[in-house]
Amino acid sequence: MNATGLTHPTDLNDTPVRAKPLFPRAVLVAAACIVGLTLLAVSTLRLTGFDPAQAPAAVVVERRLVFADASDGAVQVKDAVSGEAVARMAGEQGFLRGVLRGLARERRALGVPAEAPYVLTLHADARLLITDSATGQHIDLASFGPDNAAVFLRWLPPSPRKE
């Protein structure tokens, strides 16, 4: 500084001035993550055989079932056509109860009675679907793995054999 308090041009700091970024770094990182997750989701769907234009495979076997809560907390499974008791599932039964809760939630929202049957269907492409006959909602049970699908698969009659 000189006596007048002014800075001499040679006294100025020679550090380069940085331009302010157009977008904050966090916004760019978030956008890159969204694009990456989208690509990952689409890749996963395509690699697992998902094709939205794919026609449904033929039905191999199906059964109409009614699920009811017993007074002791067990789940009673009955054949909707014959009324025959198919199974009584006591204990936690996490996957079974989770699937039924998801389907029942839609029924309650629409005011559908709990006694309406569900349709358990095995397709030729090994897809196992449970469909709510009252709401049309369905769940692909095979997508949860063979152990979870087996919980429902055992209630289907043996598939007819082609000979």
Secondary structure, DSSP 8 states (H G I E B T S, - for coil): --TTS---GGGS---------SS-HHHHHHHHHHHHHHHHHHHHHHHTT--TT-----EEEEEEEEEEE-TTS-EEEEETTT--EEEEE-S--HHHHHHHHHHHHHHHHHT--TTS-EEEEEETTS-EEEEETTT--EEEGGGG-HHHHHHHHTTS-------
